[in-house]
Structures are given as structure tokens and as C-alpha cells.
Amino acid sequence: MNKNELRIISLRYRTLASQMLKIDNEDEVRYIKMFLEFIDNTDLLSEYVSHCHKEDYDFNSILQSRSYGQHFELPDNSEDIIDYDYQLLKYIIENNRPLIGITLGYSHSNKFADSIAAFMRKTIEPFVIALREYIEIKLIEADDNSSNDDKAIGRTNIFLSYCQKDSKIADLIDDTISSQTSSDRVSITRDIRDVEYHQSFKRFMDSIQDHDYVVMLISDRYLKSRNCLYEVLETIKDRRFQDRLAYIVLSDNDSKWLEDPSEKIGAKVYAVQDQAQYTIFWRNKEKELRNQIDEIGDPAYTIELSKELKHIQKILLDLQDLLSFLSECKGLPLQEHIDSNFEEMLSFMKLK
């Protein structure tokens, strides 16, 4: 299988997996069915699932013996998780088991939607990630065997992720890296030149997975931007990309590089109390959307609002992972990068 075929599989897989992980009611169980059908009809995935199969699980007995609030006990390694969760999802679909009964107790909330969402995150998402990593390994192997792609000619692809309001600082990073390297060695992807008129921004953000490194410019407004957090929160969970993230946490002092130096752009990520403010911000966004949906009432007129609500809920579920990652792995301040012409970042990306 060549690299382009694998990329098509990867794109389709991520789309279906994303739809499935966002479900929070019985009406959307069809997304589980679509996801499983894709796995079963894709030789690369169905063969790997068969390879992972080691044990038959009796979920009737497991459910009968499970006490209220007890979560499914996932195995310890990726292949066993794939085997367990694949059988669990098959059991749900083939036996028409209501998600409400299976997920009850997964959340302290009294809302069924919250329990279903928590179940998808805690029990099914590890399966999705494990299978996605397998696809990415196959893509890496395809890259290694290809004679016509960027790897073969030694080009490094970099994705520059930032908030549009911080574009002046992004320009500085872009220009410096470009001046310190040659165009035949480095390709920097950013929205201002890589999203054509009428092109999907979502598709552009999905292309993060096709890059060697991601450079994140973390500001206060970056952490309050739905578009900025859209794909980066998925990327931070990918072990392969955690080792390929080069990021800068901006402080208020860095506003001197902007057109308006009085702006407060510092990202507050190092203290738990400061991190909580971002959770509060997105929780308020969630409440606003819920109120709008409730006020309109008719589901026929709230489809887009409901979709947006799911995006916000996904951000709330995953945001702490990003904040914890940033606080634990402190990087250099922007000024130090500028003073050294981003030498450490270039060295990290093996460009020096």
C-alpha cells in the first residue's frame, strides 16, 4: 500500500472516529456503526484487529456483574485495548444495547449526555488512539520506503499554529526560521498562505498530522480560540507528536512585537489557579450555547448550535491535558529565542 492510499485511510479514519467520539445521545449510535463498518471494510485495519484478537469477552456477564459507576477495566497494552474495545463496540451494535444503560455512572452529572460523553472519552478513545497510532506507523514506514516524497530529499515540514491576532509574532518566527534554513530543506505551513479561497479550514488543520513538527505560539487568546484548539488538542494526545512539538508560551512583555504593545497576551499556564480560568472561560461558552439552544427549543433550528456545543464540550474534556503538558515541559521565553535566532528550536528540529 502506497503513502497516498494510507493518507486517504488516515483521513477517513480520523473523520469517522471524531464523529463517533462526539456522540452523546442514542440517536447518534449510527456513528459507531459507520466507524466499525469502515474498520471491517478496510483490509489494513480489519487484518490488524484480527491480529490483536487473543480473547473472547462475554460482555453480557461483564455488564451483569458490574456495579453502578464501575467503569470497564481496559487492558494495559495497545493491542489488547484494540481487541477489548472492538468487541465491546460490536456487542453494543449487534445487540442493540442502549448506551444509557452501558454508560450510566460514568459521570457525576445527572444528564445522560454527560455519561455517554464520559464513556466515549474514558473507554473508547484509548481504542481510537491505539488504532490511529498503527495507521501512523504504517505511514512512517511508507515514507521511509518512498523515493519521491519530502523525506527522500531531506525536507522538514513544519506546521505553525497560532492565533491570527498574534500573526506579527508568527511572522517573526516564520521569517527567522526561513532565513536560517534553505527552502529545499524546510517547508513552513501556515493559514495565511496555505488556505485558499473557499478551502476548508478544518481540512487545513487536519493536515497537522502530515507534518514533521508543530510549532505552537501559545497566548492567552490562543487558549480562548476554538479554531486554535480544534486540532492541537488531538495532536497533544499523540505520543509521536508530543516529541515533535516546539512551542513558545507568550508573556505580556511579548506584546511589544505587536501593532498594539498595550495588549495583554500572556498565557497563564503555570499556576493551577490560572489554568482554572481557562476552564471557567470554556464552561461559560458551553452555558451560553446551552441557553441559546434551550431558548430556541426546536431541534430543527439548533443543528449548527448543537454541533458547536459538541466542539466546546470536547475542548473542555481535553484542555487540561494541554495545560498540564505546557506547565510540566517549560520552554524558553520568546525573547531568548529571538536573541539566539531560534537556535535551540532549530536544533530541536534537527535543522542546526
C-alpha positions as CSV (number, residue, x, y, z in Angstrom):
1,M,0.0,0.0,0.0
2,N,1.5,3.4,-1.0
3,K,1.6,6.6,1.0
4,N,-1.3,8.3,-0.7
5,E,-3.6,5.3,-0.1
6,L,-2.6,5.3,3.6
7,R,-3.3,9.1,3.9
8,I,-6.8,8.5,2.5
9,I,-7.4,5.8,5.0
10,S,-6.0,8.0,7.8
11,L,-8.2,11.0,6.8
12,R,-11.3,8.9,6.6
13,Y,-10.5,7.1,9.9
14,R,-9.9,10.4,11.8
15,T,-13.2,11.8,10.4
16,L,-15.3,8.8,11.4
17,A,-13.5,8.5,14.8
18,S,-14.1,12.1,15.6
19,Q,-17.8,11.8,14.7
20,M,-18.1,8.7,16.9
21,L,-16.3,10.2,19.9
22,K,-18.5,13.2,20.0
23,I,-21.8,11.3,20.3
24,D,-23.8,12.0,23.5
25,N,-27.3,10.5,22.7
26,E,-28.9,7.4,21.5
27,D,-29.8,8.9,18.1
28,E,-26.1,9.1,17.1
29,V,-25.3,5.4,17.7
30,R,-25.2,5.1,13.9
31,Y,-21.7,6.8,14.1
32,I,-20.4,3.8,16.0
33,K,-21.9,1.5,13.2
34,M,-20.3,3.6,10.5
35,F,-16.9,3.5,12.3
36,L,-17.0,-0.2,12.7
37,E,-18.1,-0.8,9.1
38,F,-15.1,1.3,7.9
39,I,-12.7,-0.9,10.0
40,D,-14.3,-4.1,8.8
41,N,-14.2,-3.0,5.1
42,T,-10.6,-1.7,5.3
43,D,-8.1,-4.5,4.9
44,L,-5.3,-2.7,6.7
45,L,-7.5,-2.2,9.8
46,S,-9.5,-5.4,9.8
47,E,-6.4,-7.5,9.5
48,Y,-4.7,-5.6,12.4
49,V,-7.8,-6.0,14.6
50,S,-7.7,-9.8,13.8
51,H,-4.0,-9.8,14.7
52,C,-4.8,-8.2,18.0
53,H,-7.5,-10.7,18.9
54,K,-6.5,-13.0,21.7
55,E,-9.5,-13.4,23.9
56,D,-13.3,-13.6,23.6
57,Y,-15.1,-11.3,26.0
58,D,-18.5,-12.1,27.4
59,F,-20.0,-8.6,27.8
60,N,-23.4,-10.0,28.9
61,S,-21.6,-11.4,32.0
62,I,-19.4,-8.3,32.4
63,L,-22.4,-6.0,32.4
64,Q,-24.4,-8.2,34.8
65,S,-21.5,-8.3,37.4
66,R,-20.7,-4.6,37.1
67,S,-21.8,-2.3,39.9
68,Y,-23.2,1.2,39.5
69,G,-20.5,3.7,38.5
70,Q,-17.9,0.9,37.8
71,H,-16.0,1.6,34.6
72,F,-15.0,-1.1,32.1
73,E,-11.5,-2.3,33.0
74,L,-9.3,-1.8,30.0
75,P,-6.2,-3.9,29.4
76,D,-2.7,-2.5,29.8
77,N,-1.3,-2.5,26.2
78,S,-2.5,-1.1,22.9
79,E,-3.2,-4.4,21.1
80,D,-5.3,-5.8,24.0
81,I,-7.2,-2.5,24.2
82,I,-8.0,-2.7,20.5
83,D,-9.2,-6.3,21.0
84,Y,-11.4,-5.4,24.0
85,D,-13.0,-2.2,22.7
86,Y,-13.6,-3.6,19.2
87,Q,-15.6,-6.4,20.8
88,L,-17.4,-4.0,23.1
89,L,-18.5,-1.8,20.3
90,K,-19.5,-4.8,18.2
91,Y,-21.6,-6.0,21.2
92,I,-23.3,-2.7,21.5
93,I,-24.3,-2.5,17.8
94,E,-25.1,-6.2,17.2
95,N,-27.3,-6.4,20.3
96,N,-28.9,-3.0,20.1
97,R,-27.8,-2.2,23.6
98,P,-28.8,1.3,24.8
99,L,-25.8,3.5,25.5
100,I,-27.6,4.9,28.5
101,G,-27.6,1.6,30.4
102,I,-24.0,0.9,29.5
103,T,-22.6,4.3,30.4
104,L,-24.7,5.1,33.5
105,G,-22.4,6.2,36.3
106,Y,-19.5,7.4,34.1
107,S,-20.3,10.9,35.1
108,H,-21.3,12.6,38.3
109,S,-23.8,14.7,36.3
110,N,-27.4,13.6,36.2
111,K,-27.5,14.2,32.4
112,F,-27.4,11.1,30.2
113,A,-25.4,13.1,27.6
114,D,-22.6,13.7,30.1
115,S,-22.4,10.0,31.0
116,I,-22.3,8.9,27.3
117,A,-19.6,11.6,26.5
118,A,-17.5,10.4,29.5
119,F,-17.8,6.8,28.5
120,M,-16.6,7.6,24.9
121,R,-13.6,9.6,26.3
122,K,-12.5,7.2,29.1
123,T,-13.3,3.8,27.5
124,I,-13.5,4.2,23.7
125,E,-11.0,6.9,23.0
126,P,-7.9,4.8,24.0
127,F,-9.0,2.3,21.3
128,V,-9.3,5.1,18.7
129,I,-5.8,6.4,19.6
130,A,-4.2,2.9,19.6
131,L,-5.6,2.1,16.1
132,R,-4.7,5.6,14.9
133,E,-1.1,5.1,16.0
134,Y,-0.9,1.9,14.0
135,I,-2.0,3.8,10.9
136,E,0.6,6.5,11.5
137,I,3.3,3.8,11.9
138,K,2.3,2.5,8.5
139,L,2.5,6.0,7.1
140,I,6.0,6.4,8.6
141,E,7.1,3.1,7.0
142,A,5.7,4.2,3.7
143,D,7.6,7.5,4.0
144,D,10.8,5.6,4.7
145,N,10.2,3.5,1.5
146,S,9.2,6.4,-0.7
147,S,11.8,7.9,-3.2
148,N,9.7,10.8,-4.2
149,D,8.5,12.5,-1.1
150,D,9.9,15.2,1.2
151,K,11.7,12.6,3.4
152,A,13.7,11.4,0.4
153,I,15.0,14.8,-0.4
154,G,15.6,15.7,3.3
155,R,12.9,18.4,3.6
156,T,11.4,19.1,7.0
157,N,7.7,20.1,7.1
158,I,6.7,22.5,9.9
159,F,3.2,23.5,10.9
160,L,3.0,26.9,12.5
161,S,-0.1,27.1,14.9
162,Y,-1.0,30.5,16.3
163,C,-3.9,32.9,16.9
164,Q,-4.5,35.3,14.0
165,K,-4.2,38.2,16.4
166,D,-0.7,37.1,17.1
167,S,0.3,37.0,13.4
168,K,3.1,39.6,13.8
169,I,5.0,37.3,16.2
170,A,4.2,34.3,13.9
171,D,5.7,36.4,11.0
172,L,8.9,36.9,13.1
173,I,9.2,33.1,13.7
174,D,8.5,32.3,10.1
175,D,11.0,34.8,8.7
176,T,13.7,33.8,11.2
177,I,13.4,30.1,10.6
178,S,13.3,30.7,6.8
179,S,16.4,32.9,6.9
180,Q,18.3,30.4,8.9
181,T,17.5,27.5,6.6
182,S,17.1,26.9,2.9
183,S,13.7,26.4,1.1
184,D,14.8,23.0,-0.2
185,R,15.3,21.8,3.4
186,V,12.3,23.4,5.2
187,S,8.7,24.0,4.3
188,I,6.6,26.0,6.8
189,T,2.8,25.7,6.6
190,R,0.5,28.4,7.9
191,D,-3.0,29.5,7.2
192,I,-2.3,32.8,5.5
193,R,-0.6,31.2,2.5
194,D,-1.9,27.6,2.7
195,V,-5.7,28.0,2.9
196,E,-7.0,29.0,-0.5
197,Y,-10.3,30.9,-1.0
198,H,-13.2,28.7,-0.2
199,Q,-10.9,25.9,1.1
200,S,-11.9,24.1,4.3
201,F,-10.1,25.4,7.3
202,K,-10.9,22.2,9.0
203,R,-9.1,20.3,6.3
204,F,-6.2,22.6,6.7
205,M,-6.0,21.9,10.4
206,D,-6.3,18.2,9.8
207,S,-3.1,18.4,7.8
208,I,-1.1,18.8,11.1
209,Q,-0.7,15.0,11.1
210,D,1.2,15.2,7.8
211,H,4.0,17.4,9.2
212,D,7.3,16.5,10.9
213,Y,7.0,19.2,13.6
214,V,4.3,21.5,15.0
215,V,5.4,25.0,16.4
216,M,2.7,26.4,18.7
217,L,2.6,30.0,19.7
218,I,0.7,29.9,23.0
219,S,-1.0,33.2,24.0
220,D,-4.0,33.9,26.2
221,R,-6.2,34.3,23.2
222,Y,-4.8,31.1,21.6
223,L,-6.2,29.3,24.6
224,K,-9.5,31.0,24.1
225,S,-9.7,30.3,20.4
226,R,-11.9,27.5,19.3
227,N,-10.1,27.2,15.9
228,C,-6.6,27.2,17.5
229,L,-7.6,24.4,19.9
230,Y,-9.5,22.4,17.3
231,E,-6.8,20.0,16.2
232,V,-4.0,20.9,18.6
233,L,-5.8,19.2,21.4
234,E,-5.8,16.0,19.3
235,T,-2.2,16.4,18.5
236,I,-1.1,16.8,22.1
237,K,-2.5,13.3,22.8
238,D,-0.5,11.7,20.1
239,R,2.8,10.4,21.6
240,R,4.6,10.7,18.3
241,F,3.8,14.4,18.1
242,Q,4.4,15.2,21.7
243,D,8.1,14.6,20.9
244,R,7.7,16.9,17.8
245,L,6.1,19.9,19.5
246,A,8.1,23.0,19.6
247,Y,6.2,25.7,21.4
248,I,6.5,29.2,22.9
249,V,4.4,30.4,25.8
250,L,4.0,34.1,25.4
251,S,4.1,36.6,28.2
252,D,2.6,40.1,28.4
253,N,6.0,41.5,27.7
254,D,5.9,40.0,24.2
255,S,3.1,42.3,23.2
256,K,5.9,44.8,22.2
257,W,6.2,42.8,18.9
258,L,2.5,43.5,18.1
259,E,1.0,46.6,16.5
260,D,-0.6,47.4,19.8
261,P,2.0,46.9,22.5
262,S,-0.5,47.6,25.3
263,E,-2.4,44.3,24.6
264,K,-2.2,41.7,27.4
265,I,-1.4,38.4,25.6
266,G,0.4,36.4,28.2
267,A,-0.8,32.8,28.6
268,K,-1.3,31.9,32.3
269,V,-0.5,28.2,32.3
270,Y,2.0,27.6,35.1
271,A,-0.3,28.0,38.2
272,V,-3.3,25.8,38.8
273,Q,-5.4,28.7,39.8
274,D,-4.6,30.4,36.4
275,Q,-5.3,27.3,34.5
276,A,-8.7,27.1,36.1
277,Q,-9.6,30.4,34.5
278,Y,-9.4,28.8,31.0
279,T,-11.7,26.0,32.2
280,I,-14.1,28.6,33.5
281,F,-13.9,30.5,30.2
282,W,-14.9,27.5,28.1
283,R,-17.5,26.4,30.7
284,N,-19.2,29.8,30.3
285,K,-19.1,29.3,26.5
286,E,-20.8,26.0,27.0
287,K,-23.5,27.5,29.2
288,E,-24.2,30.3,26.6
289,L,-24.7,27.7,23.9
290,R,-27.0,25.6,26.0
291,N,-29.1,28.6,26.9
292,Q,-29.4,29.6,23.2
293,I,-30.4,26.0,22.3
294,D,-33.0,25.9,25.1
295,E,-34.3,29.3,24.2
296,I,-34.9,28.3,20.5
297,G,-36.3,25.0,21.6
298,D,-37.0,23.4,18.2
299,P,-34.1,21.0,17.3
300,A,-34.7,21.7,13.6
301,Y,-33.3,25.2,14.2
302,T,-30.4,24.3,16.5
303,I,-28.4,21.8,14.4
304,E,-25.4,24.1,14.0
305,L,-25.6,25.3,17.6
306,S,-25.6,21.6,18.8
307,K,-22.6,20.8,16.6
308,E,-20.8,23.8,18.1
309,L,-21.7,22.7,21.6
310,K,-20.1,19.4,21.0
311,H,-16.9,21.1,19.9
312,I,-16.9,23.2,23.1
313,Q,-17.5,20.1,25.2
314,K,-14.6,18.3,23.5
315,I,-12.3,21.3,24.3
316,L,-13.4,21.1,28.0
317,L,-12.6,17.4,28.1
318,D,-9.2,17.8,26.6
319,L,-8.0,21.2,27.6
320,Q,-6.4,20.1,30.9
321,D,-4.1,17.7,29.0
322,L,-2.7,20.6,27.1
323,L,-2.3,22.9,30.1
324,S,-0.6,20.1,32.1
325,F,1.7,19.4,29.2
326,L,2.7,23.1,28.9
327,S,3.2,23.6,32.7
328,E,5.3,20.4,33.0
329,C,7.5,21.0,30.0
330,K,8.5,24.6,30.2
331,G,10.2,26.1,27.1
332,L,12.3,29.2,26.5
333,P,10.7,32.7,26.5
334,L,10.2,34.3,23.2
335,Q,13.0,36.9,23.8
336,E,15.6,34.2,24.4
337,H,14.6,32.6,21.1
338,I,14.9,35.9,19.3
339,D,18.3,36.7,20.9
340,S,19.7,33.3,19.6
341,N,17.9,33.4,16.2
342,F,15.8,30.4,17.4
343,E,18.9,28.3,17.6
344,E,17.5,25.9,20.2
345,M,14.3,25.4,18.3
346,L,16.2,24.8,15.1
347,S,18.4,22.3,16.9
348,F,15.4,20.6,18.3
349,M,14.0,20.1,14.8
350,K,17.5,18.9,13.6
351,L,18.0,21.9,11.4
352,K,21.2,23.0,13.0
